[in-house]
């Protein structure tokens, strides 16, 4: 049986670094500035990375 609390605590992507797929996409994104919707943004880990790349971000999370 999976201990989800333990997995949550051990995950490097809970509040830390943005997901690799997000980084790779925006490193290769050519538009100067885009408006991005981060649906399910949680604490904003990916939204912060995207904003630092110069994009406008709207983060929405139902929790």
N, C-alpha and C positions, 0 to 999 in steps of 0.2 A: 504494500500500500504506500502511496506517495504522501509524504508529509509536506503539504503545501506551504505551511508557515516556514519550514526550514528552507524549502526551495526559494521562497520569496526573499528571505533574508540573505541567501547565498547568491542571488542573481546580481550580476554586475550591471544589468540594465534596468534595475528598479528605479533608481533616481540619478544614476551616474551618466555614463556616456550615451550619446544617441545611437540608435541601431545602425549597424553597418550599411544596410540597404538605404537608409535615409541619407547617410553621409555620401555614399557613392552616387546616388541620384543627384544631389545638389552640388556635388563637386563637378559634375559634368553638365549641369543645367546652364544653358546659354543665355536665357533672358536676363536682363539687368535686374529687374525687380518684378516679382509676382505677388499676388495675394494667395495665400495658402490656408486652407481649412485643415486643422489638425483635429480630426474627430476622434474622441477617446484619448485626449491628450494627457490625462493623468496629472502629474505634477509639472508637466511642460518640458520635459527633457528634450524631446525632438523639436518642439516649437522654439525653444531657446536657441538651439543650433541653427535652425532655419532663419530665425530673425537676425542672428549674427552674420549670416551670409547676405543680409541686406533686403530680405523679403518681408512683406507685411503678413503677419500670422494671426489667425483667429483660432483660439483653442477652445474646444467644447468637450465637456466630460459630464456624463449624467450622474456620476457618483458623488 
